[in-house]
Amino acid sequence: MSEISQLRDLLNLQPVEADSMSFGEFLAKLKDHPEMADTAAALLIRAIEKRGEVEIEKVPQERRPYLRMLKKMHVSSWKAFDKVKGSQRTVDRVMNDLRQAAAGGLPLRLAIIFKGGPGSGKSFLADAIKNTLEGEVIYSVADCPVHENPLNLLNLLLPKEEPERSQHIEALARQLGLSDNERKESSKASLRDLLNTAGEPCPKCWSRVMEGESKDRPNLFDVQVKGLRLSSRKFGISTWTTQESLLSSLARGSRGIVDMPELFSPGPAMMNGLPLLLDATNDRRLPAAASRMSAGSSPDSDSGWLPLDAVLIGQTNDGAWESFIANQADPNKFTRRMHIMNVPYITSVTEEELAYRDFLSGLRDQPHFGPIALKLAALLSVISRMKKDHEVDIVRRARMYDGEQLLVEKKAKTASATGYGAYDFTPVNKKEVEHWSVGEFWAEAGEDEGMHGLNMSVMLGVVGQVTEIALKDKDRCVSELDMINFLRAKIAQLKKTPGLTKKEEEVLRNCEEFLQGPKSFDDKSVGLLEGEYRRVLRRQLFEVAAPDFERRASELFERYRAHAKAFSTGAREVEETVSQAGIPTLRKEKVDEAFLDDLDKWMGLNGSSERHDFRRSIDAEIGVILESRLMQNAEEGLDVEVEITWQTIQRLADGIRKKLNDETAKRLEIVLKSEIELNDEERSQRREALERFNQLGYCNHCREQALTYFRDYKLWNQS
């Protein structure tokens, strides 16, 4: 193909009209293509599902745990909304509404109202929906001012009263191959299903078919039907602004979507438009005067009503909504016609960080950011939006919200008498070990979580300002400590903002607490943000100094498990796999009590009885965990292998980690010393370790800051 031909193909646009047929042909095609009679809600569902779900294994590695966690919780990540970071749970609620509407349920007669603070993503969500519908084909009666669904015309044939109506529908359905019994087998909509969401025909279409001389009236079979592509420039995708009436916007958005930003903001446009919204939702209709606002329309009369089939989406914030409702004599008139859907700020650290990176990608020039500098800013944002008081600290909850697999024990429960003479014979002091799940955190937090906190506008301002400062500096770098210090200054500045609400003041006080710094080099009581920086930096440096940590930890786990089992059964020897010349070899060895005692001390097991009890319990506890996870996977319909690792039993994992960290701390001394203090072999080891550290994303500036901080605060001694 020539370059000119390729260019012509690339520049070719699809025409607005995609198809043309008679009404009879339209009905005949419904048997195989019932989607041709889709309502706006059903069309939107189909358009979203057609684009598919995000392929988890193809997204960046750091995002996968979060998306996997959502999938496990039966929350899909749709490609249509992937640019709206952190919106998956909100989209899930929208999809549930749309599915019910498509099936003729109550949401068909409700407007969805996105309610959230500035920068919560309300507009991004609405824009994603509108973009998804762009170019989708709907079938409509030719020249209808509201592009009505051809199926509406069947109401001209159907009796109004039962049972005659049902009999007529069934006869017609059998003729078309759309009867209830036939469709059950194919799981497709029957004619009755389709008619449940149909409306009354518009006056203009009614006149064309029913009025005038017989010879001039078209037979219903011959009425023309057009397949038309929805377009925000023509019809089917509409955004209401105060520069036009709501009526014209509703008419233009018929068969698609009408977006109403800042719906309840005070002003004459809102007051004049809201009565229309009541009819548009509950009755799915518009005054016939709307036909005058359709291009090429010239109706004989403005009397009567036009059918409306559109997904109606409004946007508002807490203040505007509460003020509007407070001023209504009959608030229920509005609340029962609207589904108020909270749109929280992002509560995933990874998704928040990706939003910052999307913002930075639009800048012509940007500095180097330390590997977790943006993540720390994202963490502050996320925890500022979460409920602070909980049995589990807010950072660990945020890590679990982000998909990190943490085993967090609930507070111990004890068995007791059940009352009325019935007793549980389990020993009263026996601990029942239960772990927190993300679903339980979500349930306890409720829909209000994420509705208040540092908003995206503020945080993008932070990222923009710190970028500008860094670009003027010779290092052109924003390290983790640079980011923490800038955030402290920014929160102090925001606290001086006049007119802050009590909630905003509370958020800023919490942020100030989260950003608390150390008072001395020996001070371990830093705020949550610097505490998390210390945890991650410590982990990174230990990984750099001991890249074989995972292998050694697994070996210690398997050896302890084998020797503990042999010890608890009274055996004198144990079979274990050892490496001989790089080849795994099974051999018998004496039970190593000294090895068991050493690891027990790292676990804090000091008494002889306590050590013996723990060793006996290992396999039983693994069995319980294995059974619990298998049952959970079965309940969730997951066919995945349950893996037992060195981290499966929390206490043993903690002991292994402490033992290896103590050994690794000695290796770290080489990394922290200057080269003049080392011999040739140690210099080589140091350079290799620093190269591994650089591979984590550190430049010279942020690396030296991190190493100095690690050394000054002796982080190798902190757990």
N, C-alpha and C positions, 0 to 999 in steps of 0.2 A: 504494500500500500504506500502511495506517495505521501510526502510530508503534507502537501495541500489537502489530500483526502483525510489524513489523520487529524489535521487541524480542523477541517470541516466537521468531522465527527465529534471532536471535543467541544466545539462551539454550538453544536446543534441543540436546540431547545425543544422540549416536548410541547405540543399544542395544548391549550386549555381543554379542548374537546377531545376526549379519548375514544368515544364510542357513540354509536347511534343505532336505535332500533325502535320497533313498535312496542306498545304496552303488552301485546300478546306475546311477542318474542321475549320480552323481559320476564313475563310469568313463566314461560316455558323453560327459561334458563335457571330459574330459582331452584329447581330440583337438584341440580349439580352445584349451583353456586348461590346458596342462601345468603352469603355475605353481601350480595348485590343489594339486599334490602336492609343492610345494617343501619342501626341508629348511630348517632354521633358517638355515643359512649362505646358501642361495639366496634366501630371503626377505629377509635383511638386505641382500644385494647389490642386489636389486630395489628395496628401499625407499630405499637411498642413491641409486641411479641415477635413480629416479623424481623425486627432488627436484632432480636436475640439477647441473650445474657452475656455478660462479660466473661471471657474465657480466663479463668483464674490462673492457669499455668502460663499464660502469655503476658500477664501484667508484671510490673517490677516486683522483685523478690520481697521487698519490705511491705508491700501491700497485700500479699497473699494471705497471711494469717488472719487479717481482718475480714477479708471476703470469704474465707473458709468458715470462719466463725459465724458469719451471717447465714451462709448456706446451711450450716448445721442447725441454725435456729429457724430455718425455712423462710428466710428473707432473701429474695432474689436481688441480683445486681444487674439492672437492665442497661444495655448499651445506650439507649436513648437518653438516659439521665446520668451517664458516667461523668460528664463534665461538672455536674452539680455535686461536688464532693461532700461525702457524708450524708447524702439525702436518702439512702436506701430504705430506712425504716419509714420515713414519711411517704416515699413513693409506694411502699408496700400498702399503706393505708389508702392511698389514692387508687391503686389498682383494685383493692377490695371494693371500694365504692363504685368504680367503673364497671366491674363485673356484675355487681348487683343491679346497677342501672341497665346494663345490656340485657339482663334477664327480666327486665320489667319490674324490678323491685323498687322500694321507696326512693333510693338515691336518684332514680330517673327524674324525680320531681323536686330535687334539691339542688341548690347551688353549693359548690365547694368553696369555703372561705379559708384561704391561707392566712393564719394569724401568727405573727412573729415580730421580733424586734428588727431594727435596722441591720442589714447585712446578714440576715438569717437565711437568705436564699429563696425568698418567696418569688421574686421576679425571675430568678434563674430557673425555678421549677416551671413557672408559667411559660417562659420562653422555650424551655425544652419540649413542653407539650405542643406548643405551636409549631416548632421546627419539625417535630415528628409527623405532624399532619400535612406539612407542606408537600404538595404534589400527589397526595392520596386521592384516589378516584371514588367519587360518589355518583349514584344514579339518581336522576331527578326528572320530573316532568318538564318537558321543554318549555322554556319561556316563563316558568313559574317565578314570581317575584322573590320567593324564599327558597327556591330550589327544592321543593318538597319531595319526599320519598314517594315514588310511584305507587307503593303499596297503599298509601292513603286513599287512592282512587277506588279501591275495592269497597270502601265503606259506602260508595254510591249504590252498590249492588246488594249490600247485606241488610236484612231486616234489623230493626232496632231492638226488638223484644226477643227474649228467650221463650220457648226452645227453638223457634224458627231460625234465629240467628245461628245457633250451633249446628243445626241441620244443614243450613246453607253452606256454612264454612266447611263442614265435613264433606259435602258433595263436591265442592270446588277443590278441596285438598286431594280427594281421591283422583279427580281428573288430572290434577297437576303432579301427582306422585309425591304429595307433601302431607299425607295423612299422619296422624299421631303414631299409629302402629308402624308404619313404614320408616319413620324417622328415628324411632327408638333403636332400631337395629343399626342404623348408621351413625347414631349420636349427633345428628344434625337437627337444626331447628325445623319444626313443622310449620304449616301455614298458620295454625292457631298461635304458636309461639311468636311468629313474626307479627301477626295482627295485634297481639297484646301490647306491642310498643308503637303501633301505628297511630296516627292522628286523623282528625277530620280534614278533608281536602280544602284547600284555600278557595276563597270566593271566585277568584279569576279562573282557576282550573275548573271549578264547578260550572261556571257560566259557559265556558268553552264546550263542555260536554253536554250540559243539560238544557241550555237556552237556545233561542233562535229557531229558524225554520229547520225542519227535519233534514232537508237536503244539505243544509250548511253545517249541521252538527256532526262532529266526527264520532264514529262508533268508538266506544271505549277501547276496543281491541286495537284501533288504529292510532290512538294518541301517541305522539312521539316521546320517546325517552332518550335522554342524553347521559352519557358518561362523562363527567366533568372533573377536572383536577382542582383540588382546593388550593387557594393561593391567598396569601396575606395582602396581595395587591388587587385582588378582585372580589372574592367572596369566600366564606367558609372559615376564615381565620381573622378574627377581629379583635382589636384592642381599643377599649373605650377611653377617650380623653375628654377633658372638660370643654374642648373646642367643638364637640359635636354632641348631639343628643344621644341618650342611651338607646332610644328607640331605633335610630339609624344603625347604631353599632350592633344591636341584637339582630336586626334584619340582615346585616352584612355577614354576621357570623353564623347564620342558620346553616345547619347540616355539618357544623364543625365545632369551633370553640369561640367563646367570647371571654376575653380577659378583661377584668375590671380592676386596674391598680388603684390603691388607696380608695376603695369603694366608699368607706364611711367617713371620709374627710369632710368637714363642714363646707357648705357652699350651695348655691342654687342648683347647680347641675345634679348634685346628689339628691336633693330634696325633690326635684322634678322627676328624677329617673326611678327612684325606689318603688313607687306604686306599680310601675311597669314590671319591675323585677318580681313582684308577688305573682302576677299573672304568668310571667315567663317561666317561673319555677313550678308552682303548683298545677297550673292548667296547661302548661306547655303551649302558650299561644301569645300572639302579639296583636295589637289593634291593627285593623286593615290599613290604617293610614301609613303603616310602615312600607307598604308597596310603592308609595310615591317616592321612597328613598332608594328604590332599586333601579339601577341603570336600565333604560329602555322600557320602563313600565309606565303604562298610562291607564290606570283603572277607572272604571265608570263611577265608582262610589268608594267612600272611605268607611262605609258601615261594615260591621261584622269583625271577624277575627281571622288571623293568619296562623297556621300551625307553626310551632317552633320546635325544632329538634337540634339542640346544641348542648355541649358541655359548658356550663357556666362556672367561671372561676373568678372569685373576688380576692382582693388582697387588703389586709388591714393590720394595724398594730393594736396592742392592748388599750392604749389611751383612746384612740379613735373609736374602737368598738364599744368600750365601756361608756364613753360619753354619749355615743349614739343611742345605745340601749336605755340609758338613764333618762333620755329625753323623749322616749316613746310612751304614749298612753297605753299601748297594747304591745309590749315587747314580744310576746309569744307569737304574734302575727308574723314576725320576722324569724325568730329562732327556730320555729317549726318548719320553715322552708329552707333552712340553711344548715349545712354541716360545717361547724366551726372546727377546723383542723389545725392544731398547733404545729408550727414549723420551728423546731428548736435550732439553736446553733449546733455546729458540729461537735460531736462527743467522741470522735476518734482522733487520736493524736496524729496518726499517719495521714488521714484524709485532710486534716487541718494543715499539716505541713505541705501536702501536695497542692493545696489551694495557694499557699505562699509561693511555691515553686512555679505554679502557673502564672502568677502575677509577675514574678521575676523574669520569666521567659519572654515577656513582652518588652523588657527594657533593652536598650541598645548596649549598655555596658553594665556589668555587675561585678562585685568583688568575690573573692573566695570566701565561702562560709565553712566554718569548722564542721566536722561530720555530724555533730548533734546540736549545733547552734540553733538552727531553725526548729528542730524537734523540741528543744527546751522552750522556745517561744510558744510553740503549738501546745505543749503540755500545760503551760500557765493558762492559756486560753481555755483549754478543755476543763481543767479542774476548777477554774473560776465559774464554770457553768453547771457544775455538779453539786449535789447536796453534800455538805461538809461533814455533818455528824452521822457517823455510822460505825458499826463494829469493825469494819475493814477500812483501813486508811485510804484516802482518796486517790493517791497515786497508784496503789495496787489495783484499785477498781478501774482506774483509767487504763492501766496496762491490760487488764482483762477485757475491757471494752474494745481495745485495739486488737484483740485476737490472741494475746499472749496466753499460753497454757500454764496457768498458775494453780497449784493446789492450795487453796486458802481454807483452813479449817474453821468451821463455825464454833462458837463457844460451846463448851462441853455441856451435855444434858445428862441427867441421871434418872434412872428408872425409879418409880415410886408407886404407892398404892393408888388404884384406880377409883376407889370409892364404892360405897354400897356393898362392902364385904368382898369385892373382887380384887385380887392382887396380881401384879406382875411379879413372877418369881425370879426375874433376872436380878442379880446382886445390885443393891441400891447404888453402890459407888462405881459401877462399871461405866466407863466412858463410851458414849455412842459417837463415833467419828463421822461427821458429815462435812461436806465441802460446799462452798458457795459456787453458784453457777452465774453466768452473765444474765440468764433469763430471770433469776431471782432478784438480781440487782435492778434490772429493768422494771420488774413488777413492783418492787418496793419504792423505787424512785417516782413512778407514775409519769403521766404525760407532761407534768410541769418541768421535769428535768430538762436542762438545756435552754430554757426560755429566757434566762437572764445570765449575764456574764460579760466578759470582754467580747465586743462584737467584731465581726470581720472587718468593718471599715476602720476601726481603731487599730487592729492588728496589721492590716495591710499598710496603714500609715506608719506603724512601727518599723515594718520591714523596709518600706521606702526610705524612711529617715536614716535608719542605720546603714543602709546601702549608700546613701549620699555621703554620709560622714566617712565611711570606709574608703570610698573612691578617692577622697582627698588625702588619705594617709599613704605613706610610702609602702606599707605592707599590703595595702588593698585587701585586707582580710578581716572578717568578723569571727572572732573566736567565741567559744562557749562563754567564757568569762566576760568578754566584751558585750555579748548579748544580755547576760544576766544583769550587768551594771546598767546597760541602757534601759532595760525593763524597769529597774528600780527607779531610775530618774523619770521615766515616762509615767509610772503610777503616781509618783509624788506630784508631777505636773497635773495629771488628771484630777487628783483630789482637790485641786484649787479651782476647778471648773465651777462657775456659778450655776445655781439652779439644779443641782444634782438631786435625784429622788432618793428616798431612804434605801431602796433596793440597790441603786447605783453606788451609794456610799458604802453599803455592806460589801458589795463585790470588791471595791477598791481596798477596803480594810483587809479582806481575806487575801487579796493579792499581795498586799504589803507583808502580811504574815508569811505567805508562801515564799516570798523573796528574801526573807530574813537572812543576813549574812553572819559569819562567825565573828565573835568578839576577840578571839585570840587564836593562835596556832593550835592550841590544845582543845578548843571549843568544838564539840561534836554536835551541839544542838543548833544546827543550821535549819533554815526553812526547807520546805519540801522540794523546791526547785533545785537549790544547790545540793541538797541531799541526793536527789536523783542524778545530778551531774556526777557526784562522787561515786555513786554506785556503778554507773556506766563506765566512767573513766577507770575505776578500779578493775572492773571486769575486762575492759579492753587491754589494759597493761598486763594483767595476769595472762590473758590469751596470747599476747605478744611474747611474754617471757616463757610461756608453756604452751606452745601450739599443739602438743600431744595430750592436753588436759583430758579431753573426752575419752580418748583411748585408755588412758591410765585410770580414769574414774570408772569406766566400764569393767576393766580388769579387777579393780578393787571390789566392786559390787559382786561380780560373779564369784570371786574367791571367798569373800566374806559369806555369801549365801551358801556356798558348798561346805565350807568348814563349819559354819554355825549349825547346819543341818546334821552333819556328822557328829558334832559335839553333843547336840541335844538328844541324839539317839544312842549315845555311848560308844560310837564307833571310834576306832583308833586311827583308821586311815581314811583318806578321801581321794576320789578320782577327780583330777582337774586337768584342764587343757593348758599346756605350756607351749611356748614357741621355742623350737630347736632348729637353729639355722634358718629361721624364717618360716618353718613348717609347723602348723599346729599339731601337737602330739599329746595324746591322752596317756597319763601315767598316774600311779598311786603315790601319795605322799602322806606323811604323818599329819594328823590334825594339829594345826599351828595355833596353840592357845595364846602364845605371845602376840601373834598377829591379831587375833580376835580381841584380846585385852587392849591392845594399842588403839584399835579403831573404836572400841567401846568408850575409851576415855575421850576421844574426839567428839563422840556423841553425847557426852555428859552422863554416861552410865557408870556409876561409881560402885554401888553395892553389888556384892556377888549375886544375890537373889535377883536384882533388877537386870543384871547382865544376862543371867541364865534365862529369865522369862522372855527377854527381847529376842534372844537367839532362837528359842523355840517357836516364837510367833511369826518369824519371817515368812515361811511358806504359806501359813494360814492367812496372813494379811495380804500377801500377793494374790491368793485365791479369791479373797473377798473383793479386792480391787478389780481383778480380771472379770469376775462374774458381774459386778456392778456396771462396768463399762460395756460389756457385751449386751446386758439388758438395756442399757441406755441407747446403744447403737440400734438395737432391734426396735425399740420404741420409736426412734427417729427415722427408721427405714434406711439406715446406713449399712452398707456391706463393706466395711473396712476392717483390716486386721488390727487387733489390740496389741500394742507393743509394750513389753515390760522392759524398762531401762533402769539405769542407775539412779534416776530421779524419781522412780515410782514410789518408794517409801521415804517420806519426807525426812524422818529423823536420821536414817542411814545416809541419805543424800547430803544432809547438812554436815554429818561427820566426815564423809568423804571429801566434801568441798573444803572444810576447814583443814584437814590433813594436807591435801594437795596445795592449798593456798599457802600454808606455812612453808612448804618446800619451795613453792614458786617465789615467795618473798625473798628467799636467799638468791634466786636467779636474778631478781629485779635489781639487786644491789649493783650488778654489773651495768645495767641499762642506765641507772641514775648517776653513776660516777662519770667523771670526765675521762677522756682517753688517756691522759697522762698518768692516771692512777692505775692503769690496767696493763697487763702483759699482752703479748701479741695475740694469743688465743682468745683472751677475754675481749680484746678490741674487735676481733672478728665476730665474736658472739654478739657484742653490742651493736655493731653495724647491721647485722642480720635482723636483730630485734627491732631496731629503729626503722629499717626498710619495711618490715611487716606493719609497724605502726603507721608509717606514711601511706601504706596501701589502704588503710582504713579511711583515708581522706584528709589527713592532716598536712598542712603546709609547714614550712619551717617556723613561721611566727606562732601559729596555734599549737604546734607540737612543743615548742620550748615553753610556752605558757602552761600547757597541760603538765609537762614533766616537772616544772618548778612547783606548781600547785600540789602535785602528788607528793613531792618530796617535803615541801614545807609543812603540809598537814599530816604527814606520815600515814597516808591512806592505806598502806599495806597492813596496818594494825587495826583497821576498822572493819567491822563486819557489815 
